[in-house]
């Protein structure tokens, strides 16, 4: 299974980028980070431009998870169970979307197989990447029966 993190904005180093790299390098699955930016144009159409750029990076036939504060809050165990099911069903590509400051366009939200929330708070996008990477690593350790995850 290949994992794609498709995110608005560019990480230019710093501690959150280092955390993302640290956790994704520990995963047994290859992880590709695809960054997009919609810098030009009027602010009112930005989320649609971002959606178009994000959609271009989603692999064909991938399982799509959109990070959204209005989505479902899952425990680490529940996320691991879903990822294990997707893996066992032969999912080749698992894509996670992280939107920009205005969130994800409704078309992408509707297209997602899962809307995943890290809670009702709004997190900085680079921190959301690091949190996602840690949860992906935690899911892997849960599936492997590794002691990293302890309740």
Helices and strands as residue ranges (DSSP letters): E 2-8, H 15-25, E 31-36, G 43-45, H 46-57, E 63-72, H 76-88, E 93-98, H 106-111, E 114-116, H 125-144
